[in-house]
Amino acid sequence: MIPELSGFSVNDIQMSIANSHTHSDTVFGILDDLETNYTSMKNKLDSIEYGANKYVHPATHPASIIETTPELRFVTDYQIQMWNEKQDKLNYIPENI
């Protein structure tokens, strides 16, 4: 389809053709860049072993991985037993029972 050319100079038409060529080259350049980037990224992703980033959180943790502070400490069963025995000796009855 030939566009309407009346009112345009030869120079206008030549510039239009030149601009469309530049635009076309730019578009193809962008497509080439996209293809290169896609191929590069695909190759990178394909090289990762299947399931390599699958993290499985352990069901339990050793107490040694927990950092204690003066405000946050572990209490042993023996310490709990001693506290409870003190309450029993004082005939302490919790109000919320």
DSSP file (Angstrom, degrees, kcal/mol; ACC not computed):
  #  RESIDUE AA STRUCTURE BP1 BP2  ACC     N-H-->O    O-->H-N    N-H-->O    O-->H-N    TCO  KAPPA ALPHA  PHI   PSI    X-CA   Y-CA   Z-CA
    1    1 A M              0   0    0      0, 0.0     0, 0.0     0, 0.0     0, 0.0   0.000 360.0 360.0 360.0 127.9    0.0    0.0    0.0
    2    2 A I        -     0   0    0      1,-0.0     3,-0.1     0, 0.0     0, 0.0  -0.830 360.0-131.2 -96.2 123.9    1.5    3.4   -1.0
    3    3 A P        -     0   0    0      0, 0.0     2,-0.3     0, 0.0    -1,-0.0  -0.271  36.8 -83.2 -70.4 160.8    0.7    6.2    1.4
    4    4 A E        -     0   0    0      1,-0.1     0, 0.0     3,-0.0     0, 0.0  -0.488  47.3-179.9 -63.1 123.3   -0.6    9.5    0.2
    5    5 A L    >   +     0   0    0     -2,-0.3     3,-1.8    -3,-0.1    -1,-0.1   0.478  35.3 120.4-109.1  -5.3    2.4   11.5   -0.9
    6    6 A S  T 3  S+     0   0    0      1,-0.3     3,-0.1     0, 0.0    -2,-0.0  -0.364  76.5  25.8 -65.0 139.6    0.9   14.8   -2.0
    7    7 A G  T 3  S+     0   0    0      1,-0.3     2,-0.4    -2,-0.0    -1,-0.3   0.361  99.0 108.7  90.8  -4.5    2.2   17.8   -0.1
    8    8 A F    <   -     0   0    0     -3,-1.8    -1,-0.3     4,-0.0     2,-0.1  -0.849  62.1-135.5-106.0 142.4    5.5   16.1    0.7
    9    9 A S     >  -     0   0    0     -2,-0.4     4,-2.1    -3,-0.1     5,-0.2  -0.426  29.2-107.7 -83.8 166.8    8.8   17.1   -0.8
   10   10 A V  H  > S+     0   0    0      1,-0.2     4,-2.8     2,-0.2     5,-0.2   0.888 123.1  55.2 -59.7 -39.1   11.3   14.5   -2.1
   11   11 A N  H  > S+     0   0    0      2,-0.2     4,-2.7     1,-0.2    -1,-0.2   0.903 105.7  51.2 -62.3 -41.6   13.5   15.4    0.9
   12   12 A D  H  > S+     0   0    0      2,-0.2     4,-2.3     1,-0.2    -1,-0.2   0.917 112.1  46.9 -60.8 -42.8   10.5   14.7    3.3
   13   13 A I  H  X S+     0   0    0     -4,-2.1     4,-2.5     2,-0.2    -2,-0.2   0.920 112.2  49.4 -66.8 -43.5   10.0   11.3    1.7
   14   14 A Q  H  X S+     0   0    0     -4,-2.8     4,-2.7     1,-0.2    -2,-0.2   0.913 112.3  48.4 -62.0 -41.7   13.7   10.5    1.8
   15   15 A M  H  X S+     0   0    0     -4,-2.7     4,-3.0     2,-0.2     5,-0.2   0.895 110.2  52.2 -64.6 -39.3   13.9   11.4    5.5
   16   16 A S  H  X S+     0   0    0     -4,-2.3     4,-2.3     2,-0.2    -2,-0.2   0.921 111.8  45.7 -62.5 -43.4   10.8    9.3    6.2
   17   17 A I  H  X S+     0   0    0     -4,-2.5     4,-2.2     2,-0.2    -2,-0.2   0.926 113.7  49.2 -65.0 -44.4   12.4    6.3    4.5
   18   18 A A  H  X S+     0   0    0     -4,-2.7     4,-2.4     1,-0.2    -2,-0.2   0.919 112.2  48.3 -61.5 -43.5   15.7    6.9    6.3
   19   19 A N  H  X S+     0   0    0     -4,-3.0     4,-2.9     1,-0.2    -1,-0.2   0.889 110.3  50.9 -65.0 -38.9   13.9    7.2    9.7
   20   20 A S  H  X S+     0   0    0     -4,-2.3     4,-2.7    -5,-0.2    -1,-0.2   0.876 110.2  50.4 -67.8 -34.4   11.9    4.1    9.1
   21   21 A H  H  X S+     0   0    0     -4,-2.2     4,-3.0     2,-0.2    -2,-0.2   0.931 112.1  46.8 -65.3 -44.8   15.1    2.3    8.2
   22   22 A T  H  X S+     0   0    0     -4,-2.4     4,-2.7     2,-0.2    -2,-0.2   0.920 113.6  48.5 -61.8 -43.9   16.7    3.5   11.5
   23   23 A H  H  X S+     0   0    0     -4,-2.9     4,-2.9     2,-0.2    -2,-0.2   0.928 112.2  49.0 -62.0 -44.5   13.6    2.5   13.4
   24   24 A S  H  X S+     0   0    0     -4,-2.7     4,-2.8     1,-0.2     5,-0.2   0.931 111.7  48.4 -60.9 -46.2   13.6   -0.9   11.8
   25   25 A D  H  X S+     0   0    0     -4,-3.0     4,-2.5     1,-0.2    -1,-0.2   0.896 111.9  50.5 -60.8 -39.7   17.3   -1.3   12.6
   26   26 A T  H  X S+     0   0    0     -4,-2.7     4,-2.7     2,-0.2    -2,-0.2   0.926 110.8  48.3 -63.7 -45.1   16.6   -0.2   16.2
   27   27 A V  H  X S+     0   0    0     -4,-2.9     4,-2.6     1,-0.2    -2,-0.2   0.936 114.0  45.8 -61.7 -46.6   13.8   -2.7   16.5
   28   28 A F  H  X S+     0   0    0     -4,-2.8     4,-2.6     1,-0.2    -1,-0.2   0.869 111.5  53.2 -66.0 -34.3   15.8   -5.5   15.1
   29   29 A G  H  X S+     0   0    0     -4,-2.5     4,-2.4    -5,-0.2    -2,-0.2   0.913 110.0  47.6 -63.3 -42.3   18.7   -4.5   17.3
   30   30 A I  H  X S+     0   0    0     -4,-2.7     4,-2.7     2,-0.2    -2,-0.2   0.913 111.7  50.2 -64.8 -42.2   16.5   -4.6   20.4
   31   31 A L  H  X S+     0   0    0     -4,-2.6     4,-2.6     2,-0.2    -2,-0.2   0.904 110.1  50.2 -62.9 -40.6   15.2   -8.0   19.3
   32   32 A D  H  X S+     0   0    0     -4,-2.6     4,-2.5     2,-0.2    -1,-0.2   0.915 111.4  48.8 -62.1 -42.1   18.7   -9.3   18.9
   33   33 A D  H  X S+     0   0    0     -4,-2.4     4,-2.9     2,-0.2     5,-0.2   0.911 111.6  49.6 -63.0 -42.6   19.6   -8.0   22.4
   34   34 A L  H  X S+     0   0    0     -4,-2.7     4,-2.9     2,-0.2    -2,-0.2   0.916 111.7  48.0 -63.0 -42.8   16.5   -9.7   23.8
   35   35 A E  H  X S+     0   0    0     -4,-2.6     4,-2.8     2,-0.2    -2,-0.2   0.913 112.9  48.4 -64.2 -42.2   17.3  -12.9   22.1
   36   36 A T  H  X S+     0   0    0     -4,-2.5     4,-2.5     2,-0.2    -2,-0.2   0.930 114.5  45.5 -63.0 -45.9   20.9  -12.7   23.4
   37   37 A N  H  X S+     0   0    0     -4,-2.9     4,-2.8     2,-0.2     5,-0.2   0.902 113.8  49.7 -64.9 -40.8   19.8  -11.9   26.9
   38   38 A Y  H  X S+     0   0    0     -4,-2.9     4,-3.0    -5,-0.2     5,-0.2   0.943 112.7  46.5 -62.2 -47.7   17.2  -14.7   26.8
   39   39 A T  H  X S+     0   0    0     -4,-2.8     4,-2.5     1,-0.2    -2,-0.2   0.913 113.8  48.6 -61.7 -43.5   19.7  -17.2   25.6
   40   40 A S  H  X S+     0   0    0     -4,-2.5     4,-2.0    -5,-0.2    -1,-0.2   0.931 114.8  44.4 -62.4 -46.5   22.2  -16.2   28.2
   41   41 A M  H  X S+     0   0    0     -4,-2.8     4,-2.8     2,-0.2     5,-0.2   0.901 113.1  51.2 -67.0 -40.6   19.7  -16.3   31.0
   42   42 A K  H  X S+     0   0    0     -4,-3.0     4,-2.9    -5,-0.2    -2,-0.2   0.922 110.2  49.2 -63.0 -43.7   18.3  -19.7   29.8
   43   43 A N  H  X S+     0   0    0     -4,-2.5     4,-1.2    -5,-0.2    -1,-0.2   0.899 111.9  49.5 -61.7 -39.9   21.7  -21.2   29.7
   44   44 A K  H  < S+     0   0    0     -4,-2.0     3,-0.4     2,-0.2     4,-0.3   0.938 114.5  43.8 -64.4 -46.6   22.5  -19.9   33.2
   45   45 A L  H >< S+     0   0    0     -4,-2.8     3,-1.3     1,-0.2    -2,-0.2   0.879 110.2  55.8 -67.3 -37.3   19.2  -21.3   34.6
   46   46 A D  H 3< S+     0   0    0     -4,-2.9    -1,-0.2     1,-0.3    -2,-0.2   0.761 100.6  60.5 -66.0 -23.7   19.6  -24.6   32.7
   47   47 A S  T 3< S+     0   0    0     -4,-1.2     2,-0.4    -3,-0.4    -1,-0.3   0.588  83.1  97.4 -81.3  -8.6   23.0  -25.1   34.3
   48   48 A I  S <  S-     0   0    0     -3,-1.3     3,-0.1    -4,-0.3     5,-0.0  -0.678  85.0-112.9 -82.5 130.5   21.5  -25.1   37.8
   49   49 A E    >   -     0   0    0     -2,-0.4     3,-2.1     1,-0.1     4,-0.3  -0.335  39.9 -95.5 -61.9 138.8   20.9  -28.6   39.2
   50   50 A Y  T 3  S+     0   0    0      1,-0.3    -1,-0.1     2,-0.1    -4,-0.0  -0.328 109.8   9.6 -57.6 129.6   17.2  -29.5   39.6
   51   51 A G  T >  S+     0   0    0     -3,-0.1     3,-1.6     1,-0.1    -1,-0.3   0.546  86.4 132.4  78.8   7.6   16.1  -28.8   43.1
   52   52 A A  T <  S+     0   0    0     -3,-2.1    -2,-0.1     1,-0.3    -1,-0.1   0.798  75.4  42.5 -64.2 -28.3   19.3  -27.0   44.1
   53   53 A N  T 3  S+     0   0    0     -4,-0.3     2,-0.9     2,-0.1    -1,-0.3   0.247  82.4 119.2-102.5  13.8   17.4  -24.2   45.7
   54   54 A K    <   -     0   0    0     -3,-1.6     2,-0.5     2,-0.0    -4,-0.0  -0.709  49.6-160.7 -83.4 110.7   14.9  -26.3   47.5
   55   55 A Y        -     0   0    0     -2,-0.9     2,-0.6     2,-0.0    -2,-0.1  -0.777   7.2-163.4 -95.1 132.1   15.3  -25.6   51.2
   56   56 A V        -     0   0    0     -2,-0.5    -2,-0.0     0, 0.0     0, 0.0  -0.960  15.8-140.2-115.7 114.7   14.0  -28.0   53.7
   57   57 A H        -     0   0    0     -2,-0.6    -2,-0.0     1,-0.1     2,-0.0  -0.551  26.7-112.0 -74.2 133.0   13.7  -26.6   57.2
   58   58 A P        -     0   0    0      0, 0.0    -1,-0.1     0, 0.0     3,-0.0  -0.315  13.4-131.7 -66.5 149.0   14.8  -29.1   59.9
   59   59 A A  S    S+     0   0    0      1,-0.1     2,-0.3    -2,-0.0    -2,-0.0   0.816  89.1  21.6 -69.7 -31.0   12.0  -30.4   62.2
   60   60 A T        -     0   0    0      0, 0.0    -1,-0.1     0, 0.0     0, 0.0  -0.920  66.2-152.1-135.3 161.7   14.2  -29.8   65.2
   61   61 A H        -     0   0    0     -2,-0.3     2,-0.2    -3,-0.0     5,-0.0  -0.978  25.8-113.8-130.2 144.6   17.1  -27.6   66.2
   62   62 A P    >   -     0   0    0      0, 0.0     3,-1.8     0, 0.0     4,-0.2  -0.530  27.2-122.6 -72.6 147.5   19.8  -28.2   68.8
   63   63 A A  G >  S+     0   0    0      1,-0.3     3,-1.8    -2,-0.2    11,-0.0   0.754 104.7  76.7 -60.8 -23.6   19.7  -25.7   71.7
   64   64 A S  G 3  S+     0   0    0      1,-0.3    -1,-0.3     3,-0.0    -3,-0.0   0.696  85.8  60.6 -64.7 -18.1   23.3  -24.7   70.9
   65   65 A I  G <  S+     0   0    0     -3,-1.8     2,-0.5     2,-0.1    -1,-0.3   0.582  87.1  89.3 -85.8  -7.1   22.2  -22.7   67.9
   66   66 A I  S <  S-     0   0    0     -3,-1.8     2,-0.4    -4,-0.2    -5,-0.0  -0.786  75.5-135.8 -94.2 127.3   20.1  -20.4   70.1
   67   67 A E        -     0   0    0     -2,-0.5     2,-0.3     6,-0.0    -2,-0.1  -0.665  20.0-155.3 -82.2 129.3   21.8  -17.3   71.5
   68   68 A T        -     0   0    0     -2,-0.4     5,-0.2     3,-0.0    -1,-0.0  -0.750  11.1-174.9-103.8 154.0   21.1  -16.7   75.1
   69   69 A T        -     0   0    0      3,-2.6     3,-0.2    -2,-0.3     0, 0.0  -0.824  46.7 -93.1-133.2 172.4   21.3  -13.3   76.9
   70   70 A P  S    S+     0   0    0      0, 0.0     3,-0.1     0, 0.0    -2,-0.0   0.818 129.9  43.2 -58.9 -27.9   20.9  -12.3   80.6
   71   71 A E  S    S+     0   0    0      1,-0.2     2,-0.5     0, 0.0    -3,-0.0   0.742 117.6  46.3 -87.6 -24.4   17.2  -11.6   79.8
   72   72 A L  S    S+     0   0    0     -3,-0.2    -3,-2.6     2,-0.0     2,-0.3  -0.932  74.0 145.7-126.3 107.8   16.6  -14.7   77.7
   73   73 A R        -     0   0    0     -2,-0.5     2,-0.2    -5,-0.2    -6,-0.0  -0.919  46.6-103.9-137.6 161.6   17.9  -18.0   79.0
   74   74 A F        -     0   0    0     -2,-0.3     2,-0.4   -11,-0.0    -6,-0.0  -0.558  28.3-147.2 -80.4 151.4   17.0  -21.7   79.1
   75   75 A V        -     0   0    0     -2,-0.2     2,-0.1     4,-0.0     0, 0.0  -0.982  13.6-136.2-119.7 132.6   15.4  -23.2   82.2
   76   76 A T     >  -     0   0    0     -2,-0.4     4,-2.0     1,-0.1     5,-0.2  -0.420  22.2-114.2 -83.9 161.6   16.2  -26.8   83.1
   77   77 A D  H  > S+     0   0    0      1,-0.2     4,-2.5     2,-0.2     5,-0.2   0.870 118.6  56.8 -60.0 -36.5   13.6  -29.3   84.3
   78   78 A Y  H  > S+     0   0    0      2,-0.2     4,-2.3     1,-0.2    -1,-0.2   0.915 105.4  49.8 -62.5 -43.1   15.5  -29.4   87.6
   79   79 A Q  H  > S+     0   0    0      2,-0.2     4,-2.2     1,-0.2    -1,-0.2   0.904 111.2  49.2 -63.4 -40.4   15.1  -25.6   88.0
   80   80 A I  H  X S+     0   0    0     -4,-2.0     4,-2.6     1,-0.2    -2,-0.2   0.921 109.8  51.9 -63.7 -42.9   11.3  -25.9   87.3
   81   81 A Q  H  X S+     0   0    0     -4,-2.5     4,-2.5     1,-0.2    -2,-0.2   0.915 109.0  50.3 -60.0 -43.3   11.0  -28.7   89.8
   82   82 A M  H  X S+     0   0    0     -4,-2.3     4,-1.9     2,-0.2    -1,-0.2   0.912 110.8  49.0 -62.9 -42.3   12.7  -26.6   92.5
   83   83 A W  H  X S+     0   0    0     -4,-2.2     4,-1.9     1,-0.2    -2,-0.2   0.935 112.2  48.4 -61.7 -45.5   10.4  -23.6   91.8
   84   84 A N  H  X S+     0   0    0     -4,-2.6     4,-2.3     1,-0.2    -2,-0.2   0.888 109.1  52.7 -64.5 -38.7    7.4  -25.9   92.0
   85   85 A E  H  X S+     0   0    0     -4,-2.5     4,-2.5     1,-0.2    -1,-0.2   0.875 106.5  53.7 -65.2 -36.5    8.6  -27.5   95.2
   86   86 A K  H  X S+     0   0    0     -4,-1.9     4,-1.6     2,-0.2    -1,-0.2   0.911 108.8  49.3 -62.6 -41.4    9.0  -24.0   96.8
   87   87 A Q  H  <>S+     0   0    0     -4,-1.9     5,-2.8     1,-0.2     4,-0.3   0.926 111.2  49.2 -63.1 -43.6    5.4  -23.2   95.9
   88   88 A D  H ><5S+     0   0    0     -4,-2.3     3,-1.4     1,-0.2    -2,-0.2   0.910 109.2  51.9 -62.6 -41.9    4.2  -26.5   97.4
   89   89 A K  H 3<5S+     0   0    0     -4,-2.5    -1,-0.2     1,-0.3    -2,-0.2   0.811 111.4  47.3 -65.4 -30.5    6.1  -25.8  100.6
   90   90 A L  T 3<5S-     0   0    0     -4,-1.6    -1,-0.3    -5,-0.2    -2,-0.2   0.387 112.0-121.6 -89.2   3.6    4.5  -22.4  100.9
   91   91 A N  T < 5 +     0   0    0     -3,-1.4     2,-0.3    -4,-0.3    -3,-0.2   0.864  48.6 176.0  56.1  38.2    1.1  -23.8  100.2
   92   92 A Y      < -     0   0    0     -5,-2.8    -1,-0.2    -6,-0.2    -2,-0.1  -0.591  14.4-169.2 -77.5 131.1    0.8  -21.5   97.3
   93   93 A I        -     0   0    0     -2,-0.3    -5,-0.0    -3,-0.1    -1,-0.0  -0.970  22.1-127.8-121.8 114.7   -2.3  -22.0   95.2
   94   94 A P    >   -     0   0    0      0, 0.0     3,-0.8     0, 0.0     0, 0.0  -0.315  12.1-137.8 -59.9 143.5   -2.4  -20.2   91.8
   95   95 A E  T 3  S+     0   0    0      1,-0.2    -2,-0.0     2,-0.1     0, 0.0   0.722  95.0  61.9 -77.2 -21.9   -5.6  -18.0   91.4
   96   96 A N  T 3         0   0    0      1,-0.2    -1,-0.2     0, 0.0    -3,-0.0   0.268 360.0 360.0 -92.6  14.4   -6.2  -19.0   87.8
   97   97 A I    <         0   0    0     -3,-0.8    -1,-0.2    -4,-0.0    -2,-0.1   0.453 360.0 360.0 -89.8 360.0   -6.7  -22.7   88.4
